[in-house]
Amino acid sequence: HNNRTSIFVEVVEGKKKILVVASAPHPDLKALREVIEQNANYECALHIPGLDEQPASVLQSDQTDLVIFHQAPDLRGTTRDLFLRLLKTKASVFLILGEQSDLRLIAQQNMPLKLDAMPREFDDVTPVVNPTFPNFELSASATTVLTDYPPLSVHFGKINVPLQAAPLLYQRVGNLATQKPLLAVSVQDARKTGILLGAGIWRWRLNEFDRTEHTEAFDELFGKLIQFLSTTDDKRKFRSYPLQQEFSDTEAVVFESQVYNDLFEPVYGNTIALSLTDEKGRKYDYSYVTSQGNSQYSIGGLKEGVYRYKASTTANQKREEVRGEFAVVHRQVELQNLTADFDLLRRMSANTGGTFYNVTQLDKLQADLRKAEATSVIHTEESFEALVNLKWVFFVLLALVSIEWFSRRYWGSY
């Protein structure tokens, strides 16, 4: 039974199409593709003029959801026409600026970027996370790791990001945290635009791996950014969905439900009818009312399997309905977290006065063990117990008394 597991395959009807346009090869491109390819719902294509070119059917497609321009358009003009053509599509845009970027051409477009003058100097800046960024939230652990990233080289002083753009990262020069955006997001005319004012993010990913032996903060930052930019806004008046596509059979299935008026302002007090159907066709019906600060509903005790759900309500005197699926899986606790947590091991060794060694430091471990002056440690333990609780002592004494009495009777001492 312990060797049993269940696998549920999610079939994605349509993948998000992401096109990466670069003026030249750069290690940033590999770092970004590592993030993009972690998500099975993304389809990534790379276009470098003269080196790694995509066919015209890809470059002229209106089906692209996000275009990432890395130092494109460039000063040599190799990506100028493609840049202008792709701006005419509905695709979202993520600009990564660098020394080869044609800032003047970018500023002439409807981009969240203004030039006071052509910058000729550069600053080395490190990132500071904006805790009030409105579009999504980074975890506390990612925020901590990001602050220790190495600096990026950004154009000095002459670039302005409009106020309507929301900064995700600010610039820190030395120890001085500024209000100048390093990474900002803007939504204008139904187009989402992200702009990063410096190239060289591959150093961030490499630095994090060197310090922590994983790249979770980097992947979270750019994974959430790419997800936000590539996703079209949901204009439905009623939204109801499970918080996850897959739940463990030991946890509750949680639904989030939101109802909006014609101005897309949230409204409360609506009765939500929720119906679940399992793989055997059995139905489970639930009903709850939304309220401000309480838009979630939890369902416990569901057995393993795939469930179809239908949520419905009445919004603005019109019946609204949402359908979907989720899975409940059986997970064995002993098979979870099989990867060694190096951060935890380091903290344990530090808190107990020990030393952490990785596999490349075995020679140092051997040398330290030889130098260590081990001292003998003697542990003593005392315990007290009432004699009356030792029954075997009673029976021994009783036997001795009985033997003495019998001997005296037999030999005539009485």
C-alpha positions as CSV (number, residue, x, y, z in Angstrom):
1,H,0.0,0.0,0.0
2,N,2.9,2.4,0.7
3,N,4.1,2.0,-2.8
4,R,0.8,3.2,-4.3
5,T,0.4,6.6,-5.9
6,S,-2.1,8.4,-8.1
7,I,-1.3,10.6,-11.1
8,F,-3.7,13.1,-12.6
9,V,-2.9,14.5,-16.0
10,E,-4.2,18.0,-16.7
11,V,-4.8,18.7,-20.4
12,V,-4.2,22.3,-21.3
13,E,-6.3,23.4,-24.2
14,G,-4.2,26.4,-25.1
15,K,-0.8,27.5,-24.1
16,K,0.4,31.0,-23.5
17,K,2.7,32.0,-26.4
18,I,5.8,34.0,-25.3
19,L,8.2,35.4,-27.9
20,V,11.7,36.5,-26.8
21,V,13.4,39.0,-29.1
22,A,17.0,39.8,-28.6
23,S,19.6,41.8,-30.5
24,A,22.4,39.4,-29.7
25,P,23.1,36.3,-27.6
26,H,23.1,37.0,-23.8
27,P,23.2,34.8,-20.6
28,D,20.0,36.6,-19.5
29,L,18.1,34.8,-22.2
30,K,19.0,31.4,-20.7
31,A,18.0,32.6,-17.2
32,L,14.6,33.7,-18.6
33,R,14.0,30.6,-20.5
34,E,14.7,28.5,-17.4
35,V,11.9,30.3,-15.7
36,I,9.5,30.1,-18.6
37,E,10.0,26.4,-19.3
38,Q,9.1,25.5,-15.7
39,N,5.5,26.2,-16.6
40,A,3.9,23.7,-18.9
41,N,1.3,26.2,-19.9
42,Y,3.9,28.4,-21.7
43,E,5.3,28.0,-25.2
44,C,8.5,30.0,-25.7
45,A,10.2,31.0,-28.9
46,L,13.5,32.9,-29.2
47,H,14.3,35.2,-32.1
48,I,17.8,36.6,-32.6
49,P,18.2,38.2,-36.1
50,G,20.9,36.4,-38.2
51,L,21.5,33.7,-35.5
52,D,18.3,32.1,-34.2
53,E,15.5,33.3,-36.3
54,Q,11.8,32.4,-36.1
55,P,9.6,31.9,-39.2
56,A,7.4,34.8,-40.4
57,S,4.3,32.9,-39.2
58,V,5.5,33.2,-35.6
59,L,6.7,36.8,-35.9
60,Q,3.6,38.0,-37.6
61,S,1.1,36.0,-35.4
62,D,-1.6,37.8,-33.5
63,Q,-1.7,34.8,-31.1
64,T,1.4,35.9,-29.2
65,D,0.5,36.7,-25.6
66,L,3.8,38.3,-24.4
67,V,6.9,39.7,-26.2
68,I,10.1,40.0,-24.2
69,F,12.5,42.5,-25.8
70,H,16.0,42.1,-24.5
71,Q,18.1,45.2,-25.4
72,A,15.7,45.5,-28.4
73,P,15.2,47.6,-30.3
74,D,18.9,48.0,-30.5
75,L,21.2,50.9,-31.7
76,R,22.2,48.9,-34.8
77,G,18.6,48.8,-36.0
78,T,18.5,45.0,-36.5
79,T,15.3,44.7,-34.4
80,R,13.7,48.1,-35.1
81,D,11.1,47.0,-37.7
82,L,10.1,43.9,-35.7
83,F,9.7,46.0,-32.6
84,L,7.4,48.5,-34.3
85,R,5.4,45.7,-35.9
86,L,4.9,43.8,-32.7
87,L,3.8,46.9,-30.9
88,K,0.8,47.0,-33.2
89,T,-0.5,43.6,-31.9
90,K,-2.4,43.0,-28.7
91,A,0.6,41.3,-27.1
92,S,1.9,42.5,-23.7
93,V,5.4,43.8,-23.6
94,F,8.4,43.2,-21.3
95,L,11.4,45.5,-22.0
96,I,14.8,44.7,-20.6
97,L,17.0,47.7,-21.2
98,G,20.8,47.7,-21.6
99,E,23.7,49.4,-23.2
100,Q,22.6,48.4,-26.7
101,S,18.9,49.6,-26.3
102,D,17.6,52.3,-28.6
103,L,16.1,54.4,-25.8
104,R,15.1,57.2,-28.2
105,L,13.0,54.9,-30.3
106,I,11.4,53.3,-27.2
107,A,10.5,56.7,-25.7
108,Q,8.8,57.8,-28.9
109,Q,6.3,54.9,-28.5
110,N,3.5,54.7,-26.0
111,M,5.8,53.2,-23.4
112,P,6.1,53.9,-19.7
113,L,9.5,55.6,-20.3
114,K,10.5,59.2,-20.7
115,L,13.8,60.7,-21.6
116,D,15.0,64.1,-20.3
117,A,18.2,63.7,-22.3
118,M,20.1,60.8,-23.8
119,P,22.0,59.2,-20.9
120,R,25.7,58.5,-21.4
121,E,26.7,57.3,-17.9
122,F,25.7,54.3,-15.8
123,D,24.9,53.5,-12.1
124,D,25.4,50.2,-10.3
125,V,22.1,49.6,-8.4
126,T,20.7,46.8,-6.3
127,P,17.0,45.9,-6.0
128,V,14.6,46.8,-3.2
129,V,11.2,45.2,-3.2
130,N,8.1,47.6,-3.2
131,P,5.9,46.1,-0.4
132,T,2.8,48.0,-1.7
133,F,3.1,46.7,-5.3
134,P,-0.6,46.2,-6.2
135,N,-0.7,43.4,-8.9
136,F,0.8,40.5,-7.0
137,E,2.8,39.7,-3.9
138,L,6.2,38.2,-3.4
139,S,6.9,35.8,-0.5
140,A,8.8,37.0,2.6
141,S,11.7,34.6,1.8
142,A,12.0,35.9,-1.8
143,T,12.0,39.5,-0.6
144,T,14.8,38.8,1.7
145,V,16.9,37.0,-0.9
146,L,16.3,39.7,-3.5
147,T,17.8,42.4,-1.4
148,D,21.2,40.6,-1.5
149,Y,21.4,40.4,-5.3
150,P,24.5,41.9,-7.0
151,P,24.0,45.2,-8.8
152,L,22.7,45.9,-12.3
153,S,24.2,48.6,-14.5
154,V,21.4,51.1,-15.3
155,H,21.4,54.4,-17.3
156,F,22.2,57.3,-15.0
157,G,19.8,60.0,-14.1
158,K,18.1,60.9,-17.4
159,I,15.3,58.2,-17.6
160,N,11.9,58.7,-15.9
161,V,9.2,56.2,-15.4
162,P,5.7,57.8,-15.4
163,L,3.7,57.9,-12.1
164,Q,1.0,55.6,-13.5
165,A,3.5,52.8,-13.7
166,A,3.6,50.7,-10.5
167,P,7.2,50.0,-9.3
168,L,7.9,46.4,-8.3
169,L,11.6,47.0,-7.5
170,Y,13.2,50.2,-6.5
171,Q,16.9,51.2,-7.1
172,R,19.4,51.2,-4.2
173,V,22.7,53.0,-4.8
174,G,25.2,51.8,-2.3
175,N,23.3,51.8,1.0
176,L,20.8,54.5,-0.1
177,A,17.4,53.2,-1.1
178,T,15.8,55.6,-3.6
179,Q,12.3,56.0,-5.0
180,K,13.6,55.4,-8.6
181,P,12.0,52.4,-10.2
182,L,14.3,49.5,-11.3
183,L,11.4,47.3,-12.4
184,A,7.9,48.7,-13.1
185,V,4.6,47.6,-14.6
186,S,2.1,49.7,-16.4
187,V,-1.4,49.0,-17.8
188,Q,-2.4,51.4,-20.6
189,D,-5.1,51.0,-23.3
190,A,-5.6,47.3,-22.3
191,R,-1.9,46.6,-22.8
192,K,0.3,45.4,-20.0
193,T,3.9,46.6,-20.1
194,G,6.9,45.7,-17.9
195,I,10.2,47.5,-18.0
196,L,13.5,46.6,-16.3
197,L,16.1,49.3,-16.5
198,G,19.1,47.1,-16.5
199,A,20.4,43.9,-18.1
200,G,22.5,41.2,-16.4
201,I,19.8,39.4,-14.4
202,W,21.7,36.1,-15.0
203,R,24.0,37.2,-12.2
204,W,21.0,37.4,-9.8
205,R,20.1,33.8,-10.5
206,L,23.7,32.6,-10.3
207,N,24.3,34.5,-7.1
208,E,21.2,33.1,-5.4
209,F,22.2,29.5,-6.4
210,D,25.7,30.1,-5.0
211,R,24.3,31.3,-1.7
212,T,21.3,29.0,-1.2
213,E,21.9,26.2,-3.8
214,H,18.5,26.9,-5.4
215,T,16.9,29.8,-7.4
216,E,13.4,30.0,-5.8
217,A,13.4,33.8,-5.3
218,F,14.5,34.6,-8.9
219,D,12.1,32.1,-10.3
220,E,9.2,33.5,-8.2
221,L,10.0,37.1,-9.2
222,F,10.1,36.6,-12.9
223,G,7.6,33.7,-12.9
224,K,4.9,35.9,-11.3
225,L,5.8,38.8,-13.5
226,I,5.6,36.8,-16.7
227,Q,2.3,35.2,-15.5
228,F,0.8,38.7,-14.8
229,L,2.0,40.2,-18.1
230,S,0.8,37.2,-20.2
231,T,-2.6,36.9,-18.6
232,T,-5.6,38.8,-20.1
233,D,-7.8,40.6,-17.6
234,D,-10.9,38.7,-16.5
235,K,-14.0,40.8,-17.3
236,R,-16.6,38.3,-15.9
237,K,-19.1,39.6,-13.3
238,F,-18.9,36.3,-11.3
239,R,-15.7,34.3,-10.6
240,S,-15.6,31.2,-8.5
241,Y,-12.6,28.8,-8.5
242,P,-10.6,26.4,-6.3
243,L,-7.5,28.0,-4.9
244,Q,-5.5,25.1,-6.3
245,Q,-6.0,22.6,-9.1
246,E,-4.8,19.8,-6.9
247,F,-5.5,19.2,-3.2
248,S,-4.3,16.6,-0.7
249,D,-7.0,14.3,0.8
250,T,-5.8,15.5,4.2
251,E,-6.6,19.2,3.5
252,A,-9.8,21.1,2.9
253,V,-10.8,22.2,-0.7
254,V,-11.1,26.0,-0.6
255,F,-13.2,27.9,-3.1
256,E,-12.8,31.7,-3.7
257,S,-16.0,33.5,-5.0
258,Q,-16.2,37.1,-6.2
259,V,-19.2,39.0,-7.6
260,Y,-18.9,42.4,-9.3
261,N,-21.3,45.1,-10.5
262,D,-21.3,46.9,-13.9
263,L,-18.4,49.1,-12.7
264,F,-16.5,46.0,-11.7
265,E,-16.7,46.9,-8.0
266,P,-17.0,44.0,-5.6
267,V,-20.5,43.4,-4.1
268,Y,-21.3,41.1,-1.2
269,G,-24.3,39.2,0.2
270,N,-24.8,37.0,-2.9
271,T,-25.8,33.4,-2.3
272,I,-23.4,31.0,-4.1
273,A,-24.7,27.6,-5.1
274,L,-21.9,25.1,-5.5
275,S,-22.3,21.6,-6.9
276,L,-19.5,19.0,-7.0
277,T,-19.7,15.7,-9.1
278,D,-17.2,12.9,-8.5
279,E,-15.9,10.3,-11.0
280,K,-18.8,8.0,-10.1
281,G,-21.4,10.6,-10.8
282,R,-22.3,11.3,-7.2
283,K,-23.3,14.9,-6.5
284,Y,-22.5,17.1,-3.5
285,D,-24.4,20.4,-3.1
286,Y,-23.4,23.3,-1.0
287,S,-24.6,26.9,-0.5
288,Y,-23.0,29.9,1.2
289,V,-23.2,33.7,1.2
290,T,-20.3,36.0,0.4
291,S,-19.4,38.8,2.8
292,Q,-16.7,41.5,2.9
293,G,-13.5,39.9,4.1
294,N,-15.0,36.4,3.8
295,S,-15.2,35.3,0.2
296,Q,-13.9,31.7,0.7
297,Y,-15.7,28.5,1.4
298,S,-14.0,25.3,2.6
299,I,-15.1,21.7,2.0
300,G,-13.4,18.9,4.0
301,G,-13.5,15.2,3.8
302,L,-13.4,14.7,0.0
303,K,-12.1,11.4,-1.2
304,E,-9.4,10.9,-3.8
305,G,-10.4,11.6,-7.4
306,V,-11.3,14.2,-10.0
307,Y,-14.2,16.4,-9.3
308,R,-16.2,18.6,-11.6
309,Y,-17.7,21.7,-10.1
310,K,-20.5,24.2,-11.0
311,A,-20.9,27.4,-9.2
312,S,-23.8,29.8,-9.8
313,T,-25.3,33.0,-8.5
314,T,-27.5,35.9,-9.5
315,A,-25.6,39.1,-10.3
316,N,-27.4,42.3,-11.5
317,Q,-30.6,40.3,-12.0
318,K,-28.8,37.9,-14.3
319,R,-27.9,34.3,-13.6
320,E,-24.1,33.7,-13.8
321,E,-22.4,30.3,-13.9
322,V,-18.9,29.0,-13.7
323,R,-17.7,25.4,-14.3
324,G,-14.4,23.7,-13.9
325,E,-12.4,20.7,-12.4
326,F,-10.0,20.0,-9.6
327,A,-8.3,16.9,-8.2
328,V,-8.0,15.4,-4.8
329,V,-4.9,13.1,-4.4
330,H,-3.7,10.8,-1.7
331,R,-0.2,11.9,-0.5
332,Q,2.1,9.8,1.7
333,V,3.8,12.0,4.3
334,E,7.0,9.9,4.3
335,L,7.5,10.6,0.5
336,Q,7.3,14.4,0.8
337,N,10.3,16.7,1.2
338,L,12.8,14.1,0.0
339,T,15.3,16.9,-1.0
340,A,17.8,17.9,1.6
341,D,17.1,21.4,3.1
342,F,20.6,22.9,3.1
343,D,19.4,26.1,4.8
344,L,17.8,24.2,7.6
345,L,21.0,22.1,8.1
346,R,23.1,25.2,8.2
347,R,20.9,26.7,10.9
348,M,20.9,23.5,12.9
349,S,24.7,23.3,12.9
350,A,25.0,27.0,13.7
351,N,22.5,26.8,16.6
352,T,24.2,23.8,18.1
353,G,27.8,25.0,17.7
354,G,28.6,22.6,14.9
355,T,29.9,23.1,11.4
356,F,28.1,22.5,8.0
357,Y,30.0,20.7,5.3
358,N,28.9,20.0,1.7
359,V,30.2,17.2,-0.5
360,T,33.0,19.3,-1.9
361,Q,34.4,19.8,1.7
362,L,35.1,16.2,2.7
363,D,38.8,16.8,3.0
364,K,38.2,19.7,5.4
365,L,35.8,17.5,7.4
366,Q,38.5,14.9,7.7
367,A,41.1,17.4,8.7
368,D,38.8,19.0,11.3
369,L,38.0,15.6,12.8
370,R,41.7,14.9,13.2
371,K,42.3,18.2,14.9
372,A,39.3,17.9,17.2
373,E,40.2,17.1,20.9
374,A,37.3,14.9,21.9
375,T,36.7,14.8,25.7
376,S,35.1,11.9,27.5
377,V,31.7,12.6,28.8
378,I,30.1,10.6,31.7
379,H,26.4,10.9,32.2
380,T,24.9,9.8,35.5
381,E,21.3,9.4,36.4
382,E,19.6,8.8,39.7
383,S,16.1,7.6,40.5
384,F,14.2,6.8,43.7
385,E,11.4,4.3,44.1
386,A,9.4,3.3,47.2
387,L,10.4,-0.2,48.5
388,V,6.7,-1.0,48.8
389,N,6.4,-0.9,45.0
390,L,9.0,-3.6,44.5
391,K,6.8,-6.7,44.8
392,W,9.6,-9.2,44.2
393,V,11.4,-8.0,47.4
394,F,8.3,-8.8,49.4
395,F,8.0,-12.3,48.0
396,V,11.7,-13.0,48.6
397,L,11.4,-11.9,52.3
398,L,8.2,-14.0,52.6
399,A,10.0,-17.0,51.2
400,L,12.9,-16.6,53.7
401,V,10.6,-16.3,56.6
402,S,8.6,-19.3,55.5
403,I,11.7,-21.4,55.2
404,E,12.9,-20.4,58.7
405,W,9.5,-21.2,60.2
406,F,9.4,-24.6,58.5
407,S,12.9,-25.4,59.6
408,R,12.2,-24.6,63.3
409,R,9.0,-26.6,63.3
410,Y,10.7,-29.5,61.6
411,W,13.8,-29.6,63.8
412,G,11.8,-28.9,67.0
413,S,13.1,-25.5,67.9
414,Y,9.6,-24.3,68.9
